[in-house]
């Protein structure tokens, strides 16, 4: 396809090359792969109208299927992220004095992995606070007075992000922010 004369076909070839790089890297997110698949699908469907009559319908179907897979992949990743947020919330809803350090560190790692790659400065700040919290929790006997301010700050940041989040993420993030703040305040007292 990259040798084709039509600019539309060359663009599809470029998007396929990008998809291949994402798949080989093992670092690409589902959203990145989803966006490329949607782009390839839309370009393929658009190209179908200019294709020869005998391949027009199959090419259009291929474009629609690629777009559909891209949309499904994006929604699946969002659903998985919401489940991970809910898992963190469940951890904070428990009696934190009974939560094992390994479980808490695992939840922090999950949350950190969701946020640290983000382009959003606020999410990166939250990731940095999580890193700090993890360091405090790794101490032999972490003091509530060391954990409390970090949790309160994380709670405020998370609530703020939740207010601006897209549908599906808004409620869980705001709930998590409130729980973090409340837990931080209870540890302080």
C-alpha positions as CSV (number, residue, x, y, z in Angstrom):
1,X,0.0,0.0,0.0
2,X,2.9,2.4,0.7
3,X,3.8,2.3,-3.0
4,X,0.4,3.4,-4.2
5,X,0.0,6.7,-5.9
6,X,-3.2,7.7,-4.2
7,X,-2.6,9.9,-1.1
8,X,-5.5,8.2,0.7
9,X,-3.9,4.7,0.3
10,X,-0.5,6.1,1.4
11,X,-2.1,7.5,4.6
12,X,-3.7,4.1,5.3
13,X,-0.2,2.6,4.9
14,X,1.2,5.1,7.3
15,X,-1.5,4.3,9.9
16,X,-0.8,0.6,9.5
17,X,2.9,1.2,10.1
18,X,2.0,3.2,13.3
19,X,-0.3,0.3,14.4
20,X,2.6,-2.2,13.8
21,X,4.9,0.0,15.9
22,X,2.4,0.2,18.7
23,X,1.9,-3.6,18.7
24,X,5.6,-4.3,18.7
25,X,6.4,-1.8,21.5
26,X,4.3,-3.5,24.1
27,X,4.1,0.0,25.7
28,X,1.1,1.3,23.7
29,X,-2.1,1.8,25.6
30,X,-5.4,0.4,24.4
31,X,-6.5,4.0,23.7
32,X,-3.6,4.6,21.3
33,X,-4.2,1.3,19.5
34,X,-7.9,2.1,19.4
35,X,-7.4,5.5,17.9
36,X,-5.2,4.1,15.1
37,X,-7.7,1.3,14.3
38,X,-10.5,3.8,14.2
39,X,-8.5,6.1,11.9
40,X,-7.6,3.2,9.6
41,X,-11.2,2.1,9.5
42,X,-12.5,5.5,8.7
43,X,-9.9,6.0,6.0
44,X,-10.6,2.6,4.5
45,X,-14.3,3.3,4.4
46,X,-13.7,6.7,2.8
47,X,-11.4,5.1,0.2
48,X,-14.1,2.6,-0.6
49,X,-16.2,5.2,-2.4
50,X,-13.3,5.7,-4.9
51,X,-12.5,2.0,-5.2
52,X,-13.3,-0.1,-8.2
53,X,-16.9,-1.2,-8.2
54,X,-16.3,-4.9,-7.5
55,X,-14.3,-4.3,-4.4
56,X,-16.1,-1.2,-3.1
57,X,-18.5,-3.1,-0.8
58,X,-15.9,-5.4,0.8
59,X,-13.5,-2.5,1.4
60,X,-16.3,-0.4,3.0
61,X,-17.2,-3.4,5.3
62,X,-13.6,-3.8,6.2
63,X,-13.4,-0.1,7.1
64,X,-16.5,-0.3,9.2
65,X,-15.2,-3.5,11.0
66,X,-11.9,-1.8,11.8
67,X,-13.7,1.2,13.2
68,X,-16.0,-1.1,15.2
69,X,-13.0,-3.0,16.7
70,X,-11.2,0.3,17.5
71,X,-14.3,1.6,19.3
72,X,-14.7,-1.7,21.2
73,X,-11.1,-1.8,22.3
74,X,-11.3,1.8,23.6
75,X,-14.5,1.0,25.6
76,X,-13.0,-2.2,27.0
77,X,-9.9,-0.4,28.2
78,X,-12.1,2.3,29.8
79,X,-14.2,-0.4,31.5
80,X,-11.0,-2.0,32.9
81,X,-9.7,1.3,34.2
82,X,-13.0,2.0,36.0
83,X,-12.9,-1.5,37.5
84,X,-9.4,-0.7,38.8
85,X,-10.6,2.5,40.3
86,X,-13.4,0.6,42.0
87,X,-10.9,-1.9,43.4
88,X,-8.9,1.0,44.9
89,X,-12.1,2.4,46.4
90,X,-12.9,-1.0,48.0
91,X,-9.5,-1.1,49.6
92,X,-10.1,2.4,51.2
93,X,-13.6,1.4,52.3
94,X,-12.2,-1.3,54.4
95,X,-10.7,-0.8,57.9
96,X,-7.3,0.5,56.8
97,X,-5.6,-0.7,59.9
98,X,-6.5,-4.3,58.8
99,X,-5.2,-3.8,55.2
100,X,-2.0,-5.6,54.6
101,X,0.9,-3.4,53.3
102,X,1.3,-5.6,50.2
103,X,-2.3,-5.2,49.3
104,X,-2.1,-1.4,49.8
105,X,1.1,-1.2,47.7
106,X,-0.5,-3.3,45.0
107,X,-3.5,-0.9,44.9
108,X,-1.1,2.1,44.7
109,X,0.9,0.4,41.9
110,X,-2.3,-0.1,39.9
111,X,-3.4,3.4,40.4
112,X,0.1,4.8,39.6
113,X,0.2,2.7,36.4
114,X,-3.0,4.3,35.3
115,X,-1.8,7.8,35.8
116,X,2.0,8.2,35.3
117,X,1.9,7.9,31.5
118,X,-0.7,10.7,31.2
119,X,-0.1,13.9,29.4
120,X,-2.3,15.7,32.0
121,X,-0.1,17.6,34.5
122,X,-2.6,17.1,37.4
123,X,-2.6,13.3,36.8
124,X,1.1,13.3,36.9
125,X,1.1,15.2,40.2
126,X,-1.2,12.5,41.6
127,X,1.2,9.8,40.3
128,X,4.0,11.6,42.1
129,X,2.0,11.7,45.4
130,X,1.3,8.0,45.0
131,X,5.0,7.4,44.6
132,X,5.6,9.4,47.8
133,X,2.9,7.4,49.6
134,X,4.4,4.1,48.5
135,X,7.8,5.2,49.9
136,X,6.2,6.1,53.3
137,X,4.3,2.8,53.4
138,X,7.5,0.8,52.7
139,X,9.0,1.9,56.0
140,X,9.0,-0.7,58.7
141,X,6.4,1.1,60.9
142,X,4.9,4.0,58.9
143,X,3.4,6.7,61.1
144,X,-0.1,7.9,60.6
145,X,1.2,11.5,60.8
146,X,3.4,10.8,57.7
147,X,0.6,9.1,55.8
148,X,-2.2,11.6,56.6
149,X,-1.1,14.7,54.7
150,X,-0.3,12.6,51.6
151,X,-3.8,11.0,51.6
152,X,-5.5,14.4,52.1
153,X,-3.6,15.9,49.3
154,X,-4.3,12.9,47.0
155,X,-8.0,13.2,48.0
156,X,-8.2,16.8,47.0
157,X,-6.4,16.2,43.7
158,X,-8.5,13.2,42.8
159,X,-11.7,15.0,43.6
160,X,-10.6,17.9,41.3
161,X,-9.8,15.5,38.5
162,X,-13.1,13.7,39.0
163,X,-15.0,16.9,38.5
164,X,-13.5,17.3,35.0
165,X,-13.4,13.6,34.1
166,X,-15.4,12.1,31.3
167,X,-18.6,10.2,31.8
168,X,-18.1,6.9,33.6
169,X,-15.0,8.1,35.4
170,X,-16.5,11.2,37.2
171,X,-18.4,9.4,40.0
172,X,-15.8,6.8,40.9
173,X,-13.0,9.4,40.9
174,X,-15.0,11.8,43.1
175,X,-15.9,9.0,45.5
176,X,-12.2,7.9,45.7
177,X,-11.2,11.5,46.3
178,X,-13.6,11.9,49.2
179,X,-12.5,8.5,50.7
180,X,-8.8,9.5,50.5
181,X,-9.5,12.9,52.2
182,X,-11.6,11.3,54.9
183,X,-9.1,8.6,55.5
184,X,-6.3,11.1,55.7
185,X,-8.2,13.2,58.2
186,X,-9.1,10.2,60.4
187,X,-5.4,9.2,60.5
188,X,-4.5,12.7,61.6
189,X,-6.8,12.5,64.6
